[in-house]
Amino acid sequence: MSKASSPLRIILVMIEPPIPFGNAAARWFYVLLCELVHRGHDVTAFVAGNQQCDLDRAAELFPSPKYDLRLFTFPNRVGWRSKLESFRKPYSYMFSDAFKQELSNEIKKGVDVLHLEQLSAGWLGFEDSDRALLHIHFLYSIDLEDANLGWKSRFHKFQMCRTERKLIRQYPTVSTLSDRLAGQIKAISPRKNVPIIPLGIDVENYPYISNEERTVEPVVSMIGSMTWYPSYSAAVRLITRLWPEIKKRVPSARLEIVGREARKQLNCYVSLPDVIIEENVPDILPYFRRVGVMLYAPSRGSGTKVKVQEGFCQGVPIVTTTEGVEGIPAKDGVHAGICDDDAGLVDRCVELLQSIVIQNRYRRAARELIESHCGIQPAIDALEVAYHEVLQRSNNINNFA
């Protein structure tokens, strides 16, 4: 399918307002809604959100009548009934009765594809699963597999893994971001195909940093939310295991960690020499320009890492693990330094700090890779192919009936 194909009637459900510089999901949702409408599809988008400022911003970006955007705040739920519902359906609390009723009414008017973004949106489409696409960004069963958890967290893990199995088995068509996630989905619910849809990013929102604008300072940086376990664990690994050896080999190097609640979560490291930790900054993009080498080394964490995408877009030299480039076909020594063991990560970081030539080679190759694989066009092209699978399945069911 392409822009020239017949337009589809699509109902799109999102759990964050679609804004270009929101969180990881919100940035994809922005690309998604913009491009589907641009390609001529008839889209009604339902959004649940808990930040009124983000909801207001989405309303400004997607005005009527060009866009049909329905915005709902999270309901205020208290009492034992609410707790019981959250136990039965984890993360279903985001969807108010008004949201569910209006969505049901819209589906009854007719729809080609009910597109449900993120696992928790799967609670909404059980009755229409034959014409639904459930798109999954990550899986708790992967992210928390090796985590050292207390009893409360172990119970939460049990709940979420149970939820993943229930929702994935409910939907005939489930798409995701990477081969690894697709393999896990097939293990949960054997099926012939799990469409892979790259996490699309609007590359034009991330100007490439020219050679003249690049810092010459040996600054090793990590950027990411410390409220997300994979990023937090990557920060601890960097500070405690990688940084001491890098500092020994490049004495003039400095370490900078920036992200949501970074100082709070990494409080015991804030007084270390040559280590700067900043949190909750109003605009993250200027911090990419201060990076000599970005070292993001999660040992566990499924899905595409948006900060790696953003770094690649802007031409930031990156050293990371295979987890860090999940969903991006980056190659070690071509687009980035990619290795899973500590010694290899340190070697690659030091090599980049000491060679502007290698930095520049990686920078340009990485930008081109994101444009060709994760840009708006390739991402939505892949999505339209998945829509075709939904339509085929739905038509076959209707013809048989």
Order of alpha helices (4+ residues) and beta strands (2+ residues): beta-alpha-beta-alpha-beta-alpha-alpha-beta-beta-alpha-alpha-beta-alpha-beta-alpha-alpha-beta-alpha-beta-alpha-beta-alpha-beta-beta-alpha-alpha-alpha
